[in-house]
Amino acid sequence: MARVFITGSTDGLGAMAARLLIDEGHRVVLHARNQTRADDAREGMPEAEAVVIGDLSGIDAMRDVARQVNALGRFDAVIHNAGIGYREPRRVETVDGLPQVFAINVLAPYVLTALIERPARLVYLSSGMHHGSRANLDDVEWTRRPWNGAQAYAESKFMDVLLALAVARRWSDVLSNALEPGWVPTKMGGPSAPDDLDQAHRTQAWLAVSDEAAARVTGRYFFHMRERACDPAARDEAMQDEFIATCERLSGVRMPA
């Protein structure tokens, strides 16, 4: 059985994936933004091995979450599930002066990837909205453009695919993949979302632990446990390298070779 760490796993798709993995007999460590949510998570999933606590909007907190995870020992897989949606009506700054949607959706998975002891598998949650978007690496801080919440979200999910593919290319000993869960009726997706909620969490759990040949791949993009083409621009290796350099500059954390 595998040992899996899941960010943003106190509710929504993260909690659903955690429950599925626990029911299958895997060891799961949850992540909560604060103590209150951690207490709720422990009550709802007492079988979880532990709950790591930290607000992933701040770089210091990202580093602390990585330290907590490493103190628990090596994991077989890390699922980067934590994220916020596209309904922010204005540019909300974090303690580091970054847009919240970029910090949580992009920089946090980058920092955790760089600092957590390397697992065998990495899974990144993207979105169908990444198609047709671009990274706009010259203005990830959104200081030169008028704020657009939907565009900022789409760009963040494009960058999540960049991260997954960059890691797959750089770390040959890790299976690194991205996926879209679909537009489903979660807190983020809203009650009118049309896709199948029962399918939304299964791909991330499958990619994290399955021995099926279809899941034991790297540098791929999935939807409902089937490979799907990502936006072709995300496979631009020069863009991937520029993205990693941007994250290094903003976080002060280098990606290990």
C-alpha positions in Angstrom: 0.0 0.0 0.0 1.1 3.6 -0.7 1.7 6.6 1.5 0.2 9.7 0.1 0.2 13.4 1.0 -2.7 15.5 -0.3 -2.7 19.3 -0.1 -6.1 21.0 0.4 -7.7 17.8 1.7 -10.1 19.0 4.4 -13.0 19.3 1.9 -13.9 19.1 -1.8 -12.0 16.9 -4.2 -9.0 16.6 -1.9 -11.1 15.1 0.9 -12.9 12.8 -1.6 -9.6 11.5 -2.9 -8.3 11.1 0.6 -11.4 9.1 1.6 -11.1 6.9 -1.5 -7.4 6.1 -0.8 -8.0 5.4 2.9 -10.9 3.1 2.0 -8.5 1.2 -0.4 -6.1 0.7 2.5 -3.5 3.4 1.7 -1.8 5.6 4.3 -2.9 9.2 3.8 -1.7 12.5 5.4 -4.1 15.4 5.1 -3.4 19.1 4.8 -5.5 21.9 6.4 -5.2 25.6 6.2 -5.6 26.2 9.9 -6.2 24.4 13.2 -10.0 24.6 13.0 -10.0 22.9 9.7 -7.5 20.4 10.9 -9.7 19.5 13.8 -12.6 19.0 11.5 -10.5 16.8 9.2 -9.4 14.6 12.1 -13.0 14.2 13.1 -14.2 13.4 9.6 -11.3 11.1 8.7 -9.9 9.7 11.9 -8.1 7.0 9.9 -5.8 9.5 8.4 -2.2 9.2 9.5 -1.7 12.9 10.3 -2.8 16.4 9.4 -0.3 19.0 8.3 -1.3 22.6 8.9 -0.4 25.7 7.0 -1.8 28.5 4.9 -0.4 28.0 1.4 -0.8 31.7 0.4 2.4 32.6 2.1 6.0 31.5 1.2 7.1 31.1 4.8 4.1 28.9 5.4 4.8 26.9 2.3 8.3 26.2 3.6 6.9 25.2 7.0 4.4 22.8 5.4 7.3 21.2 3.5 9.2 20.9 6.8 6.2 19.2 8.5 5.8 16.8 5.6 9.5 15.9 5.6 9.5 15.3 9.4 6.9 12.5 8.7 9.2 10.7 6.4 9.2 10.0 2.6 5.9 9.6 0.7 5.2 7.5 -2.3 3.1 10.2 -3.8 2.1 13.9 -3.4 -1.1 15.2 -4.8 -1.1 19.0 -5.3 -4.8 19.5 -4.9 -5.1 22.8 -3.0 -6.4 25.7 -5.1 -8.8 28.6 -5.2 -11.2 29.6 -8.0 -11.8 32.4 -10.5 -14.4 34.5 -8.7 -12.1 37.0 -7.0 -13.4 40.4 -8.1 -10.0 42.1 -7.5 -6.3 41.4 -7.1 -6.1 40.0 -3.5 -2.5 40.3 -2.2 -0.8 37.7 0.0 1.7 38.6 2.8 4.4 38.4 0.1 2.6 40.9 -2.2 1.6 38.3 -4.8 -1.9 37.6 -6.2 -3.5 35.0 -4.0 -4.6 32.9 -6.9 -1.0 32.6 -8.2 0.5 32.0 -4.7 -1.9 29.1 -3.8 -2.5 27.6 -7.3 1.1 27.9 -8.6 3.8 28.9 -6.3 2.8 26.6 -3.5 3.0 23.5 -5.6 6.3 24.7 -6.9 7.8 25.3 -3.5 6.4 22.0 -2.1 7.7 20.1 -5.1 11.2 21.7 -4.6 11.4 21.2 -0.8 9.5 17.9 0.0 11.7 14.8 -0.2 11.2 13.5 -3.7 8.3 11.0 -3.9 7.9 8.4 -6.7 4.8 10.2 -8.1 3.6 13.8 -8.3 0.1 14.7 -9.3 -1.0 18.3 -10.2 -4.6 19.5 -10.5 -5.1 21.7 -13.5 -8.4 22.7 -15.3 -9.9 22.6 -18.7 -9.7 26.4 -18.6 -5.9 26.1 -19.1 -6.6 25.4 -22.8 -6.1 28.6 -24.8 -4.4 30.3 -21.9 -0.7 31.3 -21.6 1.6 31.8 -18.7 2.3 35.6 -19.2 5.5 35.1 -17.2 6.4 38.8 -17.6 3.5 39.7 -15.3 2.5 36.8 -13.1 2.1 39.5 -10.3 -0.7 41.2 -12.3 0.8 44.6 -11.7 0.9 45.7 -15.4 -2.6 44.5 -16.4 -6.1 45.2 -15.2 -7.3 42.3 -13.0 -9.3 39.6 -14.5 -10.1 36.8 -12.1 -11.1 34.2 -14.7 -8.0 34.9 -16.8 -5.8 34.8 -13.7 -7.2 31.4 -12.7 -6.8 30.0 -16.3 -3.2 31.2 -16.4 -2.5 29.6 -13.0 -3.9 26.2 -14.3 -1.8 26.5 -17.4 1.3 27.0 -15.2 0.3 23.9 -13.2 0.6 22.0 -16.4 4.0 23.7 -17.1 5.2 22.6 -13.7 4.1 19.0 -14.1 5.8 18.7 -17.5 8.9 20.5 -16.4 9.3 18.1 -13.4 8.7 15.1 -15.7 11.5 16.3 -18.0 13.9 17.1 -15.2 13.3 14.2 -12.8 13.5 10.9 -14.7 12.9 9.0 -11.5 9.5 10.6 -10.8 6.2 10.0 -12.5 4.8 13.6 -12.8 1.4 14.2 -14.4 -1.4 16.8 -14.5 -5.1 16.4 -14.8 -8.4 18.2 -15.0 -11.2 17.0 -12.7 -13.9 18.6 -14.8 -16.3 21.4 -13.9 -18.0 19.7 -11.0 -20.4 21.0 -8.3 -17.9 21.6 -5.5 -17.6 24.7 -3.5 -15.2 26.1 -6.2 -17.3 24.8 -9.1 -20.6 26.0 -7.9 -24.0 24.1 -7.7 -24.8 24.3 -11.4 -21.5 22.7 -12.6 -22.5 20.0 -15.2 -19.8 17.3 -14.9 -19.9 14.1 -12.8 -18.7 14.8 -9.2 -18.3 11.0 -8.6 -15.6 10.9 -11.3 -13.8 14.1 -10.4 -11.5 12.8 -7.6 -10.7 9.4 -9.0 -8.0 10.4 -11.5 -5.8 12.0 -8.9 -6.0 9.0 -6.6 -5.4 6.6 -9.5 -2.4 8.4 -10.7 -1.0 8.5 -7.2 -1.2 4.7 -6.5 -2.3 2.6 -9.4 -0.1 -0.2 -10.8 -2.0 -0.1 -14.1 0.3 0.6 -17.0 -1.8 3.6 -18.0 -1.1 5.3 -14.7 2.6 4.5 -14.6 3.5 7.2 -17.1 5.0 10.7 -16.9 4.6 14.0 -18.5 1.0 13.3 -19.4 -2.3 15.0 -19.0 -5.6 13.2 -17.9 -9.3 13.6 -17.7 -11.4 10.9 -15.9 -8.6 8.4 -15.9 -8.0 8.7 -19.6 -5.1 10.6 -21.3 -6.1 13.8 -22.9 -4.0 16.4 -24.9 -3.0 19.4 -22.9 -2.6 22.8 -24.5 0.4 22.2 -26.9 2.0 25.5 -25.7 2.6 23.9 -22.3 5.1 21.5 -23.9 7.4 24.4 -24.9 10.6 23.4 -23.0 11.9 27.0 -23.1 8.7 28.2 -21.5 8.9 25.5 -18.8 12.4 26.6 -18.0 11.4 30.3 -17.8 8.5 29.4 -15.6 10.8 27.5 -13.2 13.2 30.5 -13.1 10.3 32.8 -12.4 9.2 30.7 -9.4 12.7 30.5 -8.2 13.0 34.3 -8.3 9.7 34.9 -6.5 10.0 32.2 -3.9 13.7 32.2 -3.2 13.5 28.4 -3.5 15.6 26.6 -6.1 14.3 23.5 -7.9 16.8 20.6 -7.3 18.6 19.3 -10.4 
